Amino acid sequence: MFSIKEKVSALNHISVTFSSMVIRLSLNLLIGIVVARALGPNGKGLLAVIVMIGTTIINLGNLGISSFNTFAISNKSVEEKDIISNSFWLGLIISLISFFVVLVLAFNLPIFFRNIPRSYLLIYLVSLPFIFWANFFDGILIGEQKFRLYNIFSVITQLISLIGVILLLLVFRLNVFYVVVWYALINIIDASLPMRSVLSRYGLSFKINVNVFKKSLDYGLRIFLTGIFSLLILRIDLYMVNFFKGMVEAGLYSLASTFGNIFFYLPSSITTVMFPKINIENKSKKESVARYSRISFLSVSVLALGTLLFIKFPIGLLYGREFLSAVQPILLLLPGLIALSVSNVLGLYFLSTKYPFKLTISWFLATILNALLNFIYIPQYGMVAAAITSTISYLLVFGFHYYFFHKETKMGFYDILVPRKEEISSIIERIMKFLNKGIKNNT
C-alpha cells in the first residue's frame, strides 16, 4: 500500500502537473484566439488539420516506445543508456519512413489531403524527427519521475509558441504559411529541451539494442494499437468534417475539439504521475486507480456543468460571433468527454500490467463504429453529427473499460464514480490553498 507520505507526494506531483497543463491550456487558448481573430475559421481550420496529421503520424508510428520507456525506467528492467539510444535512432528511422509515406500519398493520392496545400503539409512534417523525439524523451523523464523538468519544458515551449504567433500575426501581419513554419520550429524546440536534459546525463550510443527493441514491442504493441484507435476516435471527426464540409466548418469544429481537450487535463495529470508510481507498487494499484477515477469524475462533472451554463459568452467574446455555431457541438460532446476522462484513468490499471489484447479489440470496435457513423452522417449534418458520433463512441469506450476493470477487481460504479467525503474535502482544501497563495502573491 502507498504510505501517507507517498500519497501526499503523488497528490503534489499531480497538482504540479495539472497546474502546468492548465498554464499550457491557457497559452494554447490564447494561441487559438489570436489565430481565430487574425485568420478566421478557414486559417484556423487549416492549422488544426495540419497539426492533427502530425499527431496522427506520431500515434501511428511510435510503436508504444514512449510508454515502454516510462515502464522500463520506472521498474529498472532495462538500462537507461539502451533506452536512450533506441529512442534516438528509432525516432529518426521511423520519422524518415513516415515522411516518405506521406510524400508518396501527397503526390499520388492527393484525395487523402483534400483542402490541404501540399507544400504547407510537407514543410510542417520536416520536423517529424523532433515530434517523435519529444514523445520518446518525455517518456524517459516521466519514468525517472522528473515531473518538475517535464512540466517546465512543456510550459516554456508553449510560451515561446504564443510569442511567435503574436509576432507573426499581430505585429508583422503575416499569413498562415509563416505560422506553419513557426509550428515546425516549435516542434524542434519541444524535443530539444528533454533531449538535452537526458543526453547531458547519459550520453548517446551509436547503436540500436535489438533485445531492448523486442522488449519494447512485446510491452508496447497493444498500447500502440490502442493509441492508434483512440487517436482515430478523437481526430477522425475533424478530418471528415474537413473532407465533407470544407475548411471553414473544420475551423469551427476544431474549436469544439480544442475545448474538449480541457476535460483530459486532470486525467492526463493523474496518469502521467501515477503510471511510474503504480508500476513500482502493485499491491494497492486497484484502490489507487479507483480513488483517482472518483476524483477525475467529480472534477470533469463540475467542469461540464460550468460549460453547460456559461460556454456561450466566452466563445463569443474571445473568438468572435462567427464561432458561436461551435457551441452546439461542444455541448453535445459533454457526456462523452466525461466518460472518456474516466476511461483514461481506468486505463492506468492496465498500463501497469501487460495491456490486455481484449481491451485493444474494444478500442478497435469503438473506432470502427465511430468511423462508420461519421461517414454516414457528417455529409448531411456536418459537425453536429461529428459531436454526437464522438459522444456515442466515448460512452462505448467507457463501457468496455468499466467491464474489464470490474471483472478483474470486482469494483463497481460506486467504487469508481462516487467520491468520498474526505476526497471532496481534500480537493476543496487544495483549491483554497491555491487561491490564498494567489491572493497573497498579489498583495
C-alpha positions as CSV (number, residue, x, y, z in Angstrom):
1,M,0.0,0.0,0.0
2,F,1.1,3.6,-0.6
3,S,2.0,5.3,2.7
4,I,0.5,8.7,3.7
5,K,3.8,10.4,2.7
6,E,3.7,8.7,-0.7
7,K,0.0,9.7,-1.2
8,V,0.8,13.3,-0.4
9,S,3.8,13.2,-2.7
10,A,1.6,11.8,-5.5
11,L,-1.0,14.5,-4.9
12,N,1.6,17.2,-5.0
13,H,3.1,15.8,-8.3
14,I,-0.5,15.6,-9.7
15,S,-1.2,19.2,-8.6
16,V,2.0,20.5,-10.2
17,T,1.4,18.6,-13.4
18,F,-2.2,19.7,-13.5
19,S,-1.2,23.3,-12.9
20,S,1.3,23.0,-15.7
21,M,-1.3,21.7,-18.0
22,V,-3.7,24.5,-17.0
23,I,-1.0,27.0,-17.9
24,R,-0.3,25.3,-21.2
25,L,-4.0,25.2,-21.9
26,S,-4.3,28.9,-21.2
27,L,-1.4,29.6,-23.5
28,N,-2.9,27.3,-26.1
29,L,-6.3,29.0,-25.9
30,L,-4.6,32.4,-26.3
31,I,-2.8,31.0,-29.4
32,G,-6.2,29.8,-30.7
33,I,-7.8,33.2,-30.1
34,V,-5.0,35.0,-31.9
35,V,-5.2,32.6,-34.8
36,A,-9.0,32.8,-35.0
37,R,-9.1,36.6,-34.9
38,A,-6.3,37.0,-37.4
39,L,-7.0,34.2,-39.8
40,G,-10.7,33.4,-39.3
41,P,-12.3,29.9,-39.4
42,N,-10.5,28.9,-42.7
43,G,-7.0,29.6,-41.4
44,K,-7.7,28.1,-38.0
45,G,-9.1,25.0,-39.7
46,L,-6.1,24.6,-41.9
47,L,-3.6,24.8,-39.0
48,A,-5.8,22.4,-36.9
49,V,-5.9,19.8,-39.7
50,I,-2.1,20.0,-40.4
51,V,-1.3,19.6,-36.7
52,M,-3.8,16.8,-36.5
53,I,-2.0,15.0,-39.3
54,G,1.3,15.3,-37.4
55,T,-0.4,14.0,-34.3
56,T,-1.8,11.1,-36.2
57,I,1.6,10.2,-37.6
58,I,3.2,10.1,-34.2
59,N,0.5,7.8,-32.9
60,L,0.7,5.6,-36.0
61,G,4.5,5.3,-35.8
62,N,5.5,5.4,-32.1
63,L,5.1,1.6,-31.6
64,G,4.4,2.1,-27.9
65,I,8.0,3.2,-27.3
66,S,7.2,6.2,-25.1
67,S,5.0,4.1,-22.8
68,F,7.7,1.4,-22.7
69,N,10.3,4.0,-21.8
70,T,8.3,5.1,-18.8
71,F,7.5,1.5,-17.8
72,A,11.1,0.1,-18.1
73,I,12.8,3.1,-16.5
74,S,10.4,3.2,-13.5
75,N,10.9,-0.5,-12.7
76,K,14.6,-0.5,-13.8
77,S,14.1,-3.5,-16.0
78,V,16.3,-2.1,-18.8
79,E,19.5,0.1,-18.7
80,E,18.8,3.7,-19.4
81,K,21.6,4.1,-21.9
82,D,20.0,1.4,-24.1
83,I,16.5,3.1,-23.9
84,I,18.1,6.4,-24.8
85,S,20.0,5.2,-27.8
86,N,17.0,3.2,-29.1
87,S,14.7,6.3,-28.6
88,F,17.0,8.5,-30.7
89,W,17.7,6.1,-33.6
90,L,14.3,4.6,-33.8
91,G,12.8,8.1,-33.7
92,L,14.9,9.1,-36.6
93,I,14.3,6.0,-38.7
94,I,10.5,5.9,-38.1
95,S,10.1,9.6,-38.9
96,L,12.0,9.3,-42.2
97,I,9.8,6.3,-43.2
98,S,6.7,8.3,-42.2
99,F,7.7,11.3,-44.2
100,F,8.4,9.2,-47.3
101,V,4.9,7.5,-47.0
102,V,3.2,10.9,-46.7
103,L,5.3,12.2,-49.6
104,V,4.1,9.3,-51.8
105,L,0.5,9.8,-50.7
106,A,0.6,13.5,-51.2
107,F,1.8,13.3,-54.8
108,N,-0.1,10.1,-55.9
109,L,-3.3,10.1,-53.8
110,P,-3.9,13.7,-53.0
111,I,-7.5,13.0,-52.1
112,F,-6.2,11.9,-48.7
113,F,-5.2,15.5,-48.1
114,R,-8.2,17.3,-49.6
115,N,-8.3,21.0,-49.0
116,I,-4.8,21.0,-47.6
117,P,-2.0,22.8,-49.5
118,R,0.7,20.1,-50.2
119,S,3.6,22.5,-49.6
120,Y,2.3,23.6,-46.2
121,L,1.9,20.0,-45.0
122,L,5.4,18.9,-46.1
123,I,7.0,21.9,-44.5
124,Y,5.4,21.1,-41.2
125,L,6.3,17.4,-41.5
126,V,10.0,18.3,-42.0
127,S,10.0,18.5,-38.2
128,L,8.8,14.9,-37.8
129,P,12.0,13.5,-36.2
130,F,11.6,16.1,-33.4
131,I,8.0,15.2,-32.9
132,F,9.0,11.6,-32.3
133,W,12.0,12.5,-30.1
134,A,9.8,14.8,-27.9
135,N,7.4,11.9,-27.4
136,F,10.1,9.3,-26.6
137,F,12.3,11.5,-24.4
138,D,9.3,12.9,-22.4
139,G,8.6,9.2,-21.6
140,I,12.1,8.9,-20.2
141,L,11.7,12.0,-18.0
142,I,8.3,10.7,-16.7
143,G,9.9,7.2,-16.0
144,E,12.6,9.0,-13.9
145,Q,9.7,10.9,-12.1
146,K,11.3,14.2,-13.1
147,F,7.9,15.8,-13.2
148,R,9.3,19.3,-12.5
149,L,11.6,19.3,-15.5
150,Y,8.9,17.7,-17.7
151,N,6.4,20.4,-16.7
152,I,8.8,23.3,-17.0
153,F,9.9,22.3,-20.5
154,S,6.2,21.9,-21.6
155,V,5.3,25.4,-20.4
156,I,8.4,27.0,-21.9
157,T,7.6,25.5,-25.3
158,Q,4.0,26.7,-25.2
159,L,5.0,30.2,-24.1
160,I,7.6,30.5,-26.9
161,S,4.9,29.3,-29.4
162,L,2.4,32.0,-28.2
163,I,5.1,34.8,-28.5
164,G,5.9,33.7,-32.1
165,V,2.2,33.6,-33.1
166,I,1.6,37.0,-31.7
167,L,4.6,38.5,-33.5
168,L,3.8,36.8,-36.8
169,L,0.1,37.5,-37.0
170,L,-0.5,40.7,-34.9
171,V,2.8,42.6,-35.2
172,F,4.1,41.6,-38.7
173,R,0.7,40.7,-40.2
174,L,2.0,37.7,-42.0
175,N,-0.2,34.9,-43.4
176,V,-0.9,31.3,-42.4
177,F,2.2,29.9,-44.3
178,Y,4.6,31.5,-41.8
179,V,2.6,30.1,-38.8
180,V,3.0,26.6,-40.3
181,V,6.8,27.2,-40.5
182,W,6.7,28.5,-36.9
183,Y,4.8,25.4,-35.7
184,A,7.6,23.3,-37.3
185,L,10.2,25.2,-35.4
186,I,8.3,24.8,-32.2
187,N,8.4,21.0,-32.6
188,I,12.2,21.3,-32.8
189,I,12.3,23.3,-29.5
190,D,9.8,20.9,-27.9
191,A,12.2,18.0,-28.5
192,S,15.5,19.8,-27.8
193,L,14.7,20.6,-24.1
194,P,14.1,17.0,-22.8
195,M,16.7,15.6,-25.2
196,R,19.4,17.9,-23.9
197,S,18.5,17.1,-20.3
198,V,18.7,13.3,-20.8
199,L,21.7,13.2,-23.2
200,S,23.8,15.5,-21.0
201,R,23.5,13.0,-18.2
202,Y,23.8,9.7,-20.1
203,G,25.3,10.5,-23.5
204,L,24.3,8.7,-26.7
205,S,25.3,5.3,-28.0
206,F,25.6,4.9,-31.8
207,K,23.8,1.5,-32.0
208,I,20.3,0.1,-31.5
209,N,19.9,-2.6,-28.9
210,V,17.7,-5.2,-30.7
211,N,16.8,-7.1,-27.5
212,V,15.5,-3.9,-25.9
213,F,13.6,-3.1,-29.0
214,K,12.0,-6.6,-28.9
215,K,11.0,-5.9,-25.3
216,S,9.5,-2.6,-26.2
217,L,7.4,-4.2,-28.9
218,D,6.3,-7.0,-26.5
219,Y,5.1,-4.5,-24.0
220,G,4.1,-1.6,-26.2
221,L,2.4,-3.2,-29.2
222,R,-1.0,-3.5,-27.7
223,I,-0.7,0.0,-26.2
224,F,0.5,1.2,-29.6
225,L,-2.6,-0.2,-31.3
226,T,-4.8,1.2,-28.6
227,G,-3.2,4.6,-29.1
228,I,-4.0,4.4,-32.8
229,F,-7.6,3.6,-32.2
230,S,-8.0,6.2,-29.5
231,L,-6.4,8.9,-31.7
232,L,-8.8,7.9,-34.6
233,I,-11.8,8.2,-32.3
234,L,-10.5,11.7,-31.2
235,R,-9.4,13.0,-34.6
236,I,-11.2,11.3,-37.4
237,D,-14.2,13.5,-36.9
238,L,-12.2,16.7,-37.6
239,Y,-10.7,15.1,-40.7
240,M,-14.1,14.0,-42.0
241,V,-15.7,17.4,-41.3
242,N,-12.9,19.0,-43.4
243,F,-13.2,16.3,-46.1
244,F,-17.0,16.5,-46.5
245,K,-17.9,20.1,-45.4
246,G,-14.7,22.1,-46.0
247,M,-12.1,24.1,-44.1
248,V,-14.4,26.7,-42.6
249,E,-16.6,24.2,-40.8
250,A,-13.5,22.3,-39.8
251,G,-12.2,25.5,-38.3
252,L,-15.4,25.8,-36.3
253,Y,-15.4,22.2,-35.2
254,S,-11.7,22.4,-34.3
255,L,-12.8,24.8,-31.5
256,A,-15.0,22.1,-30.1
257,S,-12.1,19.6,-30.3
258,T,-9.7,22.0,-28.6
259,F,-12.2,22.7,-25.9
260,G,-12.8,19.0,-25.4
261,N,-9.1,18.6,-24.6
262,I,-9.7,20.6,-21.4
263,F,-11.5,17.6,-20.0
264,F,-8.5,15.4,-20.4
265,Y,-6.0,17.6,-18.5
266,L,-6.7,16.3,-15.0
267,P,-6.9,12.6,-16.1
268,S,-3.7,13.1,-18.1
269,S,-2.0,14.6,-15.0
270,I,-3.1,11.6,-13.0
271,T,-1.9,9.0,-15.5
272,T,1.4,10.9,-16.1
273,V,2.3,10.9,-12.4
274,M,0.7,7.6,-11.2
275,F,1.9,5.4,-14.1
276,P,5.6,5.1,-12.9
277,K,4.5,5.0,-9.2
278,I,1.9,2.3,-9.6
279,N,4.4,0.4,-11.8
280,I,6.6,0.1,-8.8
281,E,3.9,-0.5,-6.2
282,N,1.5,-3.2,-7.4
283,K,-0.4,-4.2,-4.3
284,S,-2.6,-1.2,-4.0
285,K,-3.0,-0.2,-7.6
286,K,-6.6,-1.0,-8.0
287,E,-7.5,1.1,-4.9
288,S,-5.3,3.9,-6.2
289,V,-6.9,3.8,-9.7
290,A,-10.4,3.7,-8.2
291,R,-9.6,6.7,-6.0
292,Y,-8.3,8.9,-8.8
293,S,-11.1,7.8,-11.0
294,R,-13.6,9.2,-8.5
295,I,-11.6,12.4,-8.2
296,S,-11.5,12.7,-12.0
297,F,-15.2,12.1,-12.4
298,L,-16.1,14.7,-9.8
299,S,-13.8,17.3,-11.4
300,V,-14.9,16.8,-15.0
301,S,-18.5,16.7,-14.0
302,V,-18.2,20.1,-12.3
303,L,-16.4,21.4,-15.4
304,A,-19.2,20.0,-17.7
305,L,-21.8,21.8,-15.6
306,G,-20.0,25.1,-15.8
307,T,-19.6,24.6,-19.6
308,L,-23.3,23.9,-20.0
309,L,-24.2,27.1,-18.1
310,F,-21.6,29.6,-19.3
311,I,-19.9,28.5,-22.5
312,K,-21.7,30.7,-25.0
313,F,-20.5,34.1,-23.6
314,P,-16.7,33.4,-23.5
315,I,-16.8,31.8,-27.0
316,G,-18.5,34.9,-28.5
317,L,-16.2,37.3,-26.5
318,L,-12.9,35.6,-27.2
319,Y,-13.3,34.1,-30.6
320,G,-16.0,36.3,-32.2
321,R,-19.6,35.8,-33.1
322,E,-18.7,33.8,-36.2
323,F,-17.6,31.0,-33.9
324,L,-20.8,30.8,-31.9
325,S,-22.0,27.9,-34.0
326,A,-19.3,25.8,-32.3
327,V,-21.3,26.0,-29.0
328,Q,-23.8,23.3,-30.0
329,P,-21.2,20.6,-30.8
330,I,-19.3,21.4,-27.6
331,L,-22.5,20.8,-25.5
332,L,-23.2,17.6,-27.4
333,L,-19.7,16.3,-26.6
334,L,-20.1,16.8,-22.8
335,P,-21.4,13.3,-21.8
336,G,-18.8,11.6,-23.9
337,L,-16.0,13.8,-22.6
338,I,-16.9,12.9,-19.0
339,A,-17.0,9.2,-19.9
340,L,-13.7,9.2,-21.8
341,S,-11.9,11.1,-19.0
342,V,-12.8,8.4,-16.5
343,S,-11.8,5.7,-19.0
344,N,-8.3,7.3,-19.3
345,V,-7.8,6.9,-15.5
346,L,-9.2,3.3,-15.5
347,G,-6.8,2.5,-18.3
348,L,-3.9,3.3,-15.9
349,Y,-4.6,0.0,-14.2
350,F,-4.0,-1.9,-17.4
351,L,-0.9,0.1,-18.4
352,S,0.8,-1.1,-15.3
353,T,0.3,-4.7,-16.4
354,K,0.7,-6.4,-19.7
355,Y,-2.0,-4.5,-21.5
356,P,-4.8,-7.0,-22.3
357,F,-5.5,-7.6,-26.0
358,K,-9.2,-7.8,-25.4
359,L,-9.2,-4.1,-24.4
360,T,-7.3,-3.2,-27.6
361,I,-10.0,-5.1,-29.6
362,S,-12.6,-3.0,-27.7
363,W,-10.9,0.2,-28.9
364,F,-10.9,-1.1,-32.4
365,L,-14.7,-1.8,-32.3
366,A,-15.4,1.7,-31.0
367,T,-13.2,3.2,-33.7
368,I,-15.0,1.3,-36.5
369,L,-18.4,2.4,-35.1
370,N,-17.1,6.0,-34.9
371,A,-15.8,6.0,-38.5
372,L,-19.0,4.4,-39.9
373,L,-21.3,6.9,-38.2
374,N,-19.1,9.8,-39.2
375,F,-19.1,8.6,-42.8
376,I,-22.9,8.2,-42.9
377,Y,-24.0,11.4,-41.1
378,I,-21.3,14.1,-41.5
379,P,-22.1,14.7,-45.2
380,Q,-25.7,15.6,-44.2
381,Y,-25.4,17.0,-40.7
382,G,-21.8,18.3,-40.5
383,M,-20.2,19.0,-37.2
384,V,-23.3,18.3,-35.2
385,A,-23.2,14.7,-36.4
386,A,-19.5,14.5,-35.6
387,A,-20.1,15.6,-32.0
388,I,-23.0,13.1,-31.4
389,T,-21.0,10.3,-33.0
390,S,-18.0,11.0,-30.8
391,T,-20.1,11.0,-27.7
392,I,-21.6,7.6,-28.6
393,S,-18.1,6.2,-29.2
394,Y,-16.7,7.7,-26.0
395,L,-19.5,6.1,-23.9
396,L,-18.8,2.8,-25.6
397,V,-15.1,3.0,-24.7
398,F,-16.1,3.7,-21.0
399,G,-18.4,0.7,-21.1
400,F,-15.6,-1.5,-22.1
401,H,-13.1,-0.1,-19.6
402,Y,-15.6,-0.4,-16.8
403,Y,-16.5,-4.0,-17.7
404,F,-12.9,-5.2,-17.8
405,F,-11.9,-3.3,-14.7
406,H,-14.9,-4.6,-12.8
407,K,-14.1,-8.2,-14.0
408,E,-10.6,-8.0,-12.7
409,T,-11.1,-6.0,-9.5
410,K,-14.7,-6.6,-8.5
411,M,-15.1,-2.9,-8.1
412,G,-18.4,-1.3,-9.2
413,F,-19.8,2.1,-10.2
414,Y,-19.8,3.3,-6.6
415,D,-16.1,2.5,-6.3
416,I,-15.0,4.4,-9.4
417,L,-17.5,7.2,-9.7
418,V,-18.8,8.3,-6.2
419,P,-16.2,10.5,-4.4
420,R,-15.7,10.0,-0.7
421,K,-16.3,12.8,1.8
422,E,-12.6,13.1,2.6
423,E,-11.7,13.3,-1.1
424,I,-14.1,16.2,-1.6
425,S,-12.7,17.9,1.4
426,S,-9.1,17.4,0.2
427,I,-9.9,18.9,-3.2
428,I,-11.6,21.9,-1.6
429,E,-8.7,22.4,0.8
430,R,-6.2,22.3,-2.1
431,I,-8.3,24.8,-4.1
432,M,-8.5,27.2,-1.1
433,K,-4.7,26.9,-0.5
434,F,-4.1,27.7,-4.2
435,L,-6.4,30.7,-4.1
436,N,-5.0,32.0,-0.8
437,K,-1.5,31.7,-2.2
438,G,-2.6,33.7,-5.3
439,I,-4.1,36.4,-3.2
440,K,-1.0,36.7,-1.0
441,N,1.2,37.0,-4.1
442,N,-1.0,39.8,-5.5
443,T,-0.9,41.7,-2.2
